[in-house]
């Protein structure tokens, strides 16, 4: 009977000072899963401007990937929830800046009837890294 390979290590990453009932990111082997990120600013409040929230979301995802030794280049799937689907194009204008042209992850975007803290947008991603 062939020897079984050891299961990949699982590592959990957190951010911020406030305990949350979920991890910011989890890495299992070469896979990285980033929890939903809303567009709070450094002071913990939600800016009124949608584009600022969307930028904060993408920056937050990028930072959480770095915790797990991954980057936006490693992302292969994103899920996006918008409180108002009228912001779909505005979100896309921010989103595309975080990926190389022609190398966009698969994605799902949906409308939501309420997001944490009244956010206008929330996104989560999955990545595969060779590091």
N, C-alpha and C positions, 0 to 999 in steps of 0.2 A: 504494500500500500504506500503510495507516494506521501511524502511529508506535506503537511498543510502549511501554507504561508501564514505568518503571524498577522493578525488583524492590524490595520493601520491605527496609529495613535490618534486619539481624539483630543483636541485642545479647544478650550473655551476662552473667549476674549470679552472683556467688559470695557466700557468707557464711562467717563464722568464719575462724579462723587455720589450721585443718588443711586441707591440700589434699585435695580429693575428686576422684574420676574422673568427675564430672558437675557440671553447673551447678545452682545453686539454682533459677534461673528463666531462661527464654529468651523474649525478646520479638521477634516478627517482625511488623513493621507494628503493627497494632492488637491482635494476638493475643498472649497471655501464657500460657506453659506453666510450671507449677510442679512441680518434681520431688517425689518422695515425701518426706514429712516424718514423722519419728517423734517421740515425745514426750519427748525429752531435755530436762532443765532447763538453766538458764543455766550450771550447773557441768559440763555434758556427761554427767551420769548420768541413768539412767532412774528416775523415782520408782516406788515399788511400787504406788501407788494408780492405778487405771485412769482415774478421772475427771481426775486431774492430768495424766496422759499425754495424754488426749484434748484437754484444754484447751491443753496445750503444742503439740500438733499444729496446732490451729486458729490459735493465735497465731503459730506459725511460718509457716503458709501466708499469713496476713495480712501479716506482715513481709516475706516474699519478694515478694508482690504489690506492696507499696509500693516495693521496689527498682526495679521495672519500671514505676513510675508508674501502678499500677492498685490496685483495692481489692476487698474482698469483694463489693461491689455489682456488680462487673463479671463475677463468676464465673458460668459457665453449665454447667459439668460438673465433677463430683468423682468420684474413684475411692477407695474405702476398703477396706483390708485389715485384718481383725481376727484376732488369734491365737486368739481364742475367740469364736464367734458368740453365746455367752451374753451378751456385752457389747454386742450390737446396740442395745438400748434405752438403755443407759447412754451409748453414743456419741451416739445421736440427741438425748439431752437436752442434751448440750454443743453439738453441731453446730447445732441450730436457733437458738441464741443469736447466731450469727455472720451470719445472713441476715435480711432483712426478711420479715415474715410474708407468706406467699403468693407470695414470689419466690425459691423454693428452686431451686437448680440441678438438672439431671438428675443421677442418681447411680447408681453401682454399688457394692455392698458384698459382699465375699466373705470366706470363711474362709481363713486362711493357715496353712501348716504351718511356721511360722518366719519371723520378720521380723528385719531388721538389729538387732544388739545385743540381741536378745531382747525387742524392743518388743512391746507388747500391741496397738498400732494404728499404721497408717501411712496417709497420705492424700496424694493429689496432685489438682491442679485445673487447669482451663483457663479463661481469661477473655478477654473482648473489651472493649476500652476505646476510647472515642472521643477520648481525650487524645492 
